[in-house]
Amino acid sequence: MGEVVNLNKVRKARRRAEARTDAAANRVRFGRTAADKAVEKARAEQLGRGLDQARRDAGPEDDKD
């Protein structure tokens, strides 16, 4: 005869293993550290400031309505 196995424990263990693999995939896909987010935000702000500084004001030749 084989070993007696509690099917509830086997099912729970299988669900936990699947949850671990799903969590690992989500960490790779969505996981970013706070430092990564801060760097991205700083770069976006710097780019925005650079664009604002390069913007030309409307001169008299631009007002030809």
N, C-alpha and C positions, 0 to 999 in steps of 0.2 A: 504494500500500500504506500501511497505517497504521503507527503507532508500535509498536515491540516493547515489551511490558509484562511484567514479571515478576509473575505472579499471586500468588506468595507475599508479595511486598512490598505489593501492593495489599490483600490480605487482612489482613496485619498492621497496615497503616495504618488500615483500617476498624475492626478490633478496638480499636486504641488510641483512636480517636475515640469509639467507643461507651463505652469504659471511662472516658474523660474526662467524657462527659455523665452517666454513671451516678455518677461520683464527685462531680460538681457537685450532682446531685440529693440524694445522701446527705449532703453538707456542709450543704445547706439543711435537710434533714429532721432530722439527728441532731447536727450540729455545734454545739457550744456551747463558748465559751472557758472557761478555768479561772476567770476572773473572774465570768462568768455563773453558773457552778456554785457558787462561793463565796457570791455574793449570795443565791442561792436557798436555800442551806443556812443562812445567817445568818437569813434571814426565817423559815424553818421553825422554827429554834431559838427565835427571839424569840416567835413565835406559841405555841409549846409552853410557854415560860416564862409567858406571859400567861395561858394556860389554867390552868396549875398554880397561879398566884397567885390566880385567881378562884375556885378550888375551895373549897367550904365543907367544914368539918370536921363530922363527925356529932355532933350535940348530943343532949341527953337526950330531946328529943321525937322524934328520928329513930330511937331504939332501941326502938320499940314492936313487938317480935317477938311 
